[in-house]
Amino acid sequence: MKALALIATLVTGVLLLYGTRDFAAWGDPNSPASRHLSPVYIEKAVEQTHVPNLVTAILGDYRGYDTMFETVVIFCAGMAVVSVLRRNKS
């Protein structure tokens, strides 16, 4: 059973690494996110959100639901780990 788990993990890892070949280079100023999305955030964030700090405007307003649900997922994962690793006093 451990060999099967190891093989499944390795295959998944290889597929994930293969999928990253199409990513833009790290910090590439010509990547789609840098050319299309970033200028909109920089130019309109303060006007649309009425928050003077650009980082706070993006995380708190534009990505508020995303950040909230990421927190919920991390909490659920933590509770699952605690429930699996806890010891029952019998």
Secondary structure, 3 states (H helix, E strand, C coil): CHHHHHHHHHHHHHHHHHHHHHCCCCCCCCCHHHHHHHHHHHHHHHHHHCCCCHHHHHHHHHCHHHHHHHHHHHHHHHHHHHHHHCCCCC
